Amino acid sequence: MKLLSIDYIPGCEIEAIGIAKGTVVSSKNIGKDIGASFKGLVGGELAGYTEMLVEARQIATKRMVDEAEAMGADAVINIRYGSSQIMSSAAEVIAYGTAVKIKE
């Protein structure tokens, strides 16, 4: 499965199938939240949250690919990511793009 952030596949003719998406809501445990609160006082990267968002993007991407494969796609183009805070310690991450079939 090709995954591209551009809206075409160089050298290929494609047929759009539809929108493929994957979403996940993630949170860290209370211990990580407390650690992040202290880190927020002194400044710097909140590594626990960075790790959480990296994992969430990977899960959302996998779910998007699974949906695209179920649609019969060969690739997903114009991939985008979005995130939003659901509660103080939980975030939603969504991956979406256009599922396409590569014409022979």
Phi and psi in degrees as a GROMACS rama.xvg file:
@    title "Ramachandran Plot"
@    xaxis  label "Phi"
@    yaxis  label "Psi"
@TYPE xy
-83.8614  137.242  LYS-2
-124.411  118.867  LEU-3
-133.047  144.376  LEU-4
-91.72  -2.46388  SER-5
-92.7198  166.235  ILE-6
-97.9295  23.7374  ASP-7
-156.237  169.704  TYR-8
-114.794  114.007  ILE-9
-52.1201  128.106  PRO-10
77.66  7.0569  GLY-11
-125.262  146.184  CYS-12
-95.593  134.716  GLU-13
-126.94  159.048  ILE-14
-124.404  123.395  GLU-15
-71.9102  135.259  ALA-16
-102.903  -43.629  ILE-17
164.017  -174.103  GLY-18
-87.7835  129.385  ILE-19
-107.632  138.73  ALA-20
-144.52  156.352  LYS-21
-144.563  140.534  GLY-22
-139.625  152.84  THR-23
-150.976  146.135  VAL-24
-114.876  122.766  VAL-25
-123.11  153.631  SER-26
-145.917  161.124  SER-27
-100.938  159.047  LYS-28
-73.5158  168.955  ASN-29
-61.3158  -35.2164  ILE-30
-62.3448  -43.8678  GLY-31
-66.3025  -36.3819  LYS-32
-63.2996  -43.5879  ASP-33
-64.5414  -44.0331  ILE-34
-59.7952  -41.4017  GLY-35
-65.9405  -35.6231  ALA-36
-62.1665  -43.8529  SER-37
-65.9996  -41.0211  PHE-38
-63.0581  -36.0992  LYS-39
-61.9602  -26.2889  GLY-40
-71.6493  -36.1436  LEU-41
-100.262  -13.6765  VAL-42
91.8029  165.836  GLY-43
112.808  176.649  GLY-44
-70.9633  138.262  GLU-45
-92.913  83.2435  LEU-46
-56.9997  -36.8064  ALA-47
-61.5369  -40.0245  GLY-48
-74.3505  -35.6426  TYR-49
-60.4221  -46.5019  THR-50
-60.0254  -42.9105  GLU-51
-60.6323  -44.1178  MET-52
-70.7204  -35.5439  LEU-53
-62.1722  -46.9634  VAL-54
-62.4339  -41.5721  GLU-55
-63.716  -40.5855  ALA-56
-63.1494  -39.9372  ARG-57
-63.7522  -42.8412  GLN-58
-65.3922  -46.136  ILE-59
-61.2311  -40.5159  ALA-60
-63.9072  -44.2496  THR-61
-60.536  -42.7218  LYS-62
-65.9689  -36.9472  ARG-63
-63.6773  -45.3656  MET-64
-62.0025  -43.9278  VAL-65
-58.8987  -42.0283  ASP-66
-66.4214  -41.7752  GLU-67
-63.0357  -42.8664  ALA-68
-61.916  -39.8895  GLU-69
-64.2289  -25.7203  ALA-70
-84.0956  -8.12716  MET-71
88.1077  19.5004  GLY-72
-79.237  152.461  ALA-73
-99.2186  -18.9704  ASP-74
-157.876  162.831  ALA-75
-126.024  123.736  VAL-76
-113.391  166.658  ILE-77
55.9717  42.0093  ASN-78
-69.0328  136.747  ILE-79
-134.203  156.304  ARG-80
-125.167  146.885  TYR-81
-139.898  157.342  GLY-82
-146.263  154.608  SER-83
-151.891  152.357  SER-84
-83.1283  127.604  GLN-85
-92.2062  -44.6048  ILE-86
-145.483  -177.309  MET-87
-59.423  -27.1815  SER-88
-123.663  18.2818  SER-89
-133.453  141.677  ALA-90
-132.87  144.215  ALA-91
-97.6976  136.985  GLU-92
-123.591  132.291  VAL-93
-124.19  138.582  ILE-94
-117.561  134.367  ALA-95
-150.23  154.927  TYR-96
-171.422  -177.45  GLY-97
-94.6696  118.959  THR-98
-77.3994  130.771  ALA-99
-132.988  155.31  VAL-100
-106.598  131.458  LYS-101
-85.5608  125.083  ILE-102
-80.7805  139.207  LYS-103
